[in-house]
Amino acid sequence: MNLGPQGAPKTPEELKQMRQAAKIVCAILDELEAAAKPGVTTHALDQQAERLIKKMGAKPAFKGYHGFPAVLCASVNAQVVHGIPSKQTRLEEGDLLKLDFGVSYHGLFADSARTVRIGTVSDEAEKLIAVTKEALARAIGVCVAGARVGDIGHTVQSWVEAHGFSVVKDFHGHGVGRALHEAPTVPNYGLAHSGPQLTPNMTIAIEPMVNAGTDKVEILDDEWTAVTLDRRLSAHFEHTVLITEGQPEVLTLSAS
């Protein structure tokens, strides 16, 4: 990942545009989650997302980024992240669908991801979702001014591994705002009290990717889709978070 400029601090005007970008991201993800049913293709979800981006006056953050061909990353089951939407990928009962999505609005970016159940999923999948979602919540909880990036990664890793799962180490969270990917890198593992310090008006994307089995991944022949090496399930949640003088503000928190 080639990181852009340091992600802090943002100006009040930049934060205004980021909040609007985040609102659009949430609204579109809500619609995609509602549409994600057995029989629907990931290509159809991508087309829906593209229509909604235009309708809401934003621009896609992902399409064309280093050559990525779609506006949406749609990763199913053992696919961890960066799944390319396809007419051949039709959702089935019991699937875990990871939707990773971002937009820019007046030049400012927001980024979010969620794991969606397709119908009824396995007990393992339910536990994986719950642990990953809670890992993100706990990571956000330590995002106070003066804390360090290592506190985020340590929090995620400790929680995930205590529940018998593994954190992906090949992909990380990141600063976000003026560019889709800014400094600092925000790993989902590491040592507490290490790394760059969090400062007010810094905006970061925290995104635990958690595997049921090994943390190892490989990239498929499409040169984008990352899958678990053992082909067991993976889950992914992400929020764009603003560091403040007090408690962190989650910009991509859905109203639904």
C-alpha positions in Angstrom: 0.0 0.0 0.0 1.4 3.4 -1.0 0.3 5.7 1.7 -0.4 9.4 0.9 0.3 12.3 3.2 0.0 12.1 7.0 -3.7 11.9 7.9 -3.8 14.5 10.7 -5.0 17.1 11.4 -8.1 17.7 9.3 -9.6 21.2 9.1 -13.2 21.9 10.1 -14.2 22.2 6.5 -12.5 18.9 5.6 -14.3 17.2 8.4 -17.6 18.6 7.2 -17.0 17.0 3.8 -15.7 13.7 5.4 -18.9 13.5 7.5 -21.0 13.8 4.3 -18.8 11.2 2.5 -19.3 8.9 5.5 -23.0 9.4 5.5 -23.1 8.4 1.8 -21.0 5.3 2.5 -23.3 4.2 5.3 -26.5 4.8 3.3 -25.2 2.8 0.3 -23.9 -0.1 2.5 -27.3 -0.2 4.2 -29.0 -0.6 0.8 -26.4 -3.2 -0.4 -26.8 -5.2 2.8 -30.6 -5.2 2.3 -30.2 -6.4 -1.3 -27.7 -9.2 -0.5 -29.9 -12.3 -0.7 -29.5 -15.8 -2.1 -29.4 -15.7 -5.9 -28.1 -12.1 -6.2 -24.7 -11.7 -7.9 -21.9 -9.6 -6.5 -21.8 -7.9 -9.9 -25.4 -6.8 -9.4 -24.5 -5.3 -6.0 -21.6 -3.4 -7.6 -23.9 -2.0 -10.3 -26.3 -0.9 -7.6 -23.5 0.8 -5.6 -22.4 2.7 -8.7 -25.9 3.9 -9.4 -26.3 5.1 -5.9 -22.9 6.9 -5.8 -23.9 9.0 -8.9 -27.4 9.6 -7.4 -25.9 11.0 -4.2 -23.3 13.2 -5.9 -20.2 11.4 -4.8 -17.4 9.6 -6.6 -16.2 6.0 -6.2 -13.0 5.7 -4.1 -12.1 2.2 -5.3 -12.8 2.1 -9.0 -9.6 2.7 -10.9 -7.5 2.8 -7.7 -4.3 1.0 -8.8 -6.4 -0.5 -11.5 -9.2 -2.0 -9.4 -12.1 -2.6 -11.8 -15.2 -2.0 -9.5 -16.6 0.4 -7.1 -17.2 -2.3 -4.4 -15.0 -5.0 -2.9 -17.2 -8.1 -2.5 -15.5 -11.0 -0.8 -17.3 -14.3 -0.1 -16.5 -16.9 2.6 -12.8 -17.7 2.4 -12.1 -14.5 0.5 -10.7 -12.0 3.0 -10.7 -8.7 1.1 -10.5 -7.1 -2.4 -12.9 -9.6 -4.0 -13.8 -8.4 -7.5 -17.6 -8.4 -8.1 -18.6 -10.9 -10.7 -21.6 -12.1 -12.7 -20.4 -15.6 -11.9 -20.5 -15.1 -8.1 -24.0 -15.8 -7.0 -24.7 -15.6 -3.3 -25.9 -18.7 -1.6 -27.7 -19.5 1.7 -25.1 -19.6 4.5 -22.5 -17.4 2.8 -20.5 -14.7 4.6 -20.2 -11.6 2.3 -17.7 -8.9 3.1 -18.6 -5.6 1.6 -15.8 -3.0 1.6 -16.7 0.4 0.2 -15.6 4.0 0.0 -16.4 7.3 -1.7 -15.0 10.7 -2.1 -17.2 13.8 -1.6 -15.7 17.2 -2.7 -12.3 15.5 -2.6 -12.6 14.0 0.9 -12.8 10.3 1.5 -14.5 7.9 3.9 -14.2 4.1 4.0 -16.1 1.3 5.7 -16.7 -2.4 5.6 -19.1 -4.9 7.1 -19.7 -8.7 7.0 -23.2 -9.7 5.9 -24.9 -13.0 6.6 -26.7 -14.5 3.6 -29.6 -16.2 5.2 -28.7 -18.5 8.1 -25.0 -19.0 8.7 -23.1 -21.6 10.7 -22.3 -21.3 14.4 -18.6 -20.8 13.6 -19.6 -18.0 11.2 -21.8 -16.3 13.9 -18.9 -16.4 16.4 -16.4 -15.1 13.8 -18.7 -12.2 13.0 -19.3 -11.4 16.7 -15.6 -11.5 17.6 -14.5 -9.4 14.7 -17.2 -6.8 15.3 -16.3 -6.6 19.0 -12.6 -6.3 18.1 -13.4 -3.2 16.1 -15.5 -1.7 18.9 -12.7 -2.3 21.4 -10.1 -0.9 19.1 -12.2 2.3 18.6 -12.5 2.5 22.4 -8.8 3.0 22.8 -8.6 5.8 20.1 -8.1 8.7 22.4 -5.6 11.6 21.9 -2.2 10.5 23.2 -2.7 6.8 22.6 -0.6 5.1 20.0 -1.4 3.1 16.9 0.1 0.0 18.6 -2.6 0.2 21.2 -5.2 -0.4 18.4 -3.4 -3.4 17.0 -2.7 -4.9 20.4 -6.3 -4.5 21.4 -7.6 -6.3 18.2 -5.0 -9.1 18.4 -5.5 -9.8 22.1 -9.3 -10.1 21.7 -9.2 -12.1 18.5 -6.6 -14.6 19.7 -8.3 -15.1 23.0 -11.3 -16.4 21.1 -9.3 -18.9 19.0 -9.2 -16.9 15.8 -6.3 -15.2 14.0 -5.8 -11.6 12.6 -4.6 -11.1 9.1 -1.2 -9.5 9.1 -0.8 -8.8 5.3 -3.4 -6.0 5.3 -3.8 -3.1 7.6 -6.0 -0.1 8.4 -4.8 3.3 7.5 -5.2 7.0 7.7 -8.0 8.3 5.5 -9.4 11.7 4.4 -7.5 13.7 1.8 -6.6 10.4 0.1 -8.1 7.0 0.4 -4.9 5.7 2.0 -2.9 8.0 4.1 -0.3 7.6 6.8 -0.2 6.1 9.4 -0.5 2.4 8.8 -2.9 0.9 11.4 -2.1 -2.8 11.8 -4.5 -5.2 13.6 -1.6 -6.6 15.7 1.4 -5.3 17.6 2.7 -3.9 20.8 0.8 -1.6 23.1 2.3 1.9 23.6 4.2 1.7 20.3 3.9 3.5 16.9 2.7 6.9 15.9 0.7 8.9 18.4 -3.0 9.7 17.9 -3.7 13.4 17.8 -6.9 15.4 17.7 -8.5 15.8 14.2 -6.6 12.8 12.9 -8.9 10.5 10.9 -8.1 6.8 10.5 -9.8 3.7 9.1 -9.6 0.7 11.5 -10.4 -2.6 9.9 -9.9 -5.9 11.6 -9.8 -8.9 9.2 -10.2 -12.1 11.2 -9.8 -15.7 10.0 -11.3 -18.8 11.5 -8.0 -20.7 10.9 -4.6 -19.6 9.8 -3.7 -15.9 9.4 -2.0 -16.7 6.2 -3.5 -15.5 2.9 -2.7 -15.8 -0.8 -3.7 -13.7 -3.8 -5.7 -15.3 -6.6 -4.9 -15.1 -10.3 -7.0 -12.0 -10.7 -4.2 -10.2 -8.7 -6.6 -8.7 -6.3 -8.7 -11.2 -4.3 -7.1 -12.3 -1.1 -8.2 -15.7 0.3 -7.3 -17.6 3.4 -4.6 -20.2 2.8 -6.6 -22.9 4.5 -9.8 -21.8 2.8 -11.6 -21.4 6.1 -13.9 -18.4 6.7 -12.9 -14.8 7.2 -14.7 -11.7 8.5 -14.1 -8.0 8.1 -15.4 -4.8 9.7 -14.2 -1.3 9.2 -15.0 2.2 10.4 -13.6 5.7 9.6 -12.9 7.2 13.0 -12.1 10.8 14.0 -9.7 11.3 17.0 -11.0 14.2 19.2 -10.0 15.9 22.4 -12.4 13.4 24.1 -14.1 10.2 22.9 -13.5 9.1 19.3 -16.2 9.9 16.7 -17.2 7.1 14.4 -18.0 8.8 11.1 -19.3 5.7 9.4 -21.8 4.6 12.1 -25.0 3.6 10.3 -28.2 5.2 11.4 -30.1 2.0 10.8 
